[in-house]
Amino acid sequence: MVALARARVAPRWSDQGYSARLTPPAFLEAPVRQAESLEDTAHRPWPLPPGQWVMGQTWESLLFAHWRVPVASLRPHVASGVEIDTFDGSAWLGITPFRVEALRLRGLPPAPGVSRFLELNVRTYVTRDAKPGIWYFSLDAARRLAVEAARRAYRLPYHQARMRSERRADWIHYESTRVGGPERPYVFSGRYRPTGTPAPAADGSLEHFLAERYCLYTEHDGRIHRAEIHHPPWPIQPAQAAIELNTMAPDGIELPAEPPLLHFAARQDVVIWPLEPV
């Protein structure tokens, strides 16, 4: 699907999340923040959708690594029912490692043992009916139940992965290896950290184009579906990263040799509506 208040211990993350345990006040704080995000809607490009949101999540310690790529290289991997978005003539492929906290259904607290895990997604940006959104090529997660539930409820290409993350000083070290896939490995290994002050992206900027999107798209049974999303404006920071290994791009898409554009976000609180056919 980012910094949840928690006990101040040195966090270490693995396939099952990270070892620091939330205190009871922190356990309740994230759901409150998720619901309260709906009080701020002035930044949205269109009104909140009708009906009720069904899921809340908090995302922590996100790296946004983006590469310019030709539209033609993405087109075979994106359904024809959506238009690939471009900025200054280029499409963009993003790889985003992060941590999910406080995943829950509306009206319920986060479920112990299943509400926190590592995730890494590979994405690009698309539009349908004047609503810019996200198209996911893949989403790797360390929690099997979350993978299966998301595949069924949102028809997204989730995969189970072995994942580890550890904070060392101000660097976040992150590793992910997909489990049970085809012979080609899908692996990410690297470290990253923020380097500047967080601030909302300026309207019309590349950062705004990449971050401020309030729906996701997927294809199911030959038809485009959309899930609406809401969150506060992204608190974007410049970032540094040393990516040692990255084979996460879809087959046939070669990432350029130049370094990626890098941003960091410490936390985002999100609510999500059901998947609906367009």
Number of C-alpha atoms within 10 A of each C-alpha: 20 22 17 22 14 15 13 9 9 12 15 16 19 18 19 18 24 18 12 14 13 14 12 10 10 15 19 15 15 26 26 13 19 21 18 15 17 14 9 12 15 10 12 15 13 11 9 16 12 8 8 12 19 14 18 29 26 26 24 21 22 26 28 25 23 22 21 18 19 17 16 11 15 19 13 12 15 20 18 13 17 20 16 24 20 19 13 6 11 14 21 21 25 22 22 19 26 26 24 24 27 26 26 20 17 16 11 11 17 21 12 10 10 17 19 24 25 30 27 27 21 20 19 23 25 25 18 16 8 10 15 22 27 23 24 22 22 18 24 25 31 27 23 16 13 18 20 15 13 15 14 10 10 20 17 22 15 24 24 23 26 18 26 21 24 17 16 12 8 10 15 20 20 22 22 27 21 21 16 10 12 8 6 9 14 19 18 20 19 18 19 25 25 23 13 13 9 16 13 15 19 10 11 9 10 13 18 16 18 21 19 22 22 19 20 23 30 25 20 12 7 10 12 17 19 21 21 21 20 25 26 20 21 22 18 24 22 18 18 18 22 12 16 10 12 16 15 22 18 15 11 10 16 13 17 10 7 8 13 18 16 20 26 27 24 20 21 25 27 25 27 22 20 17 18 13 13 13
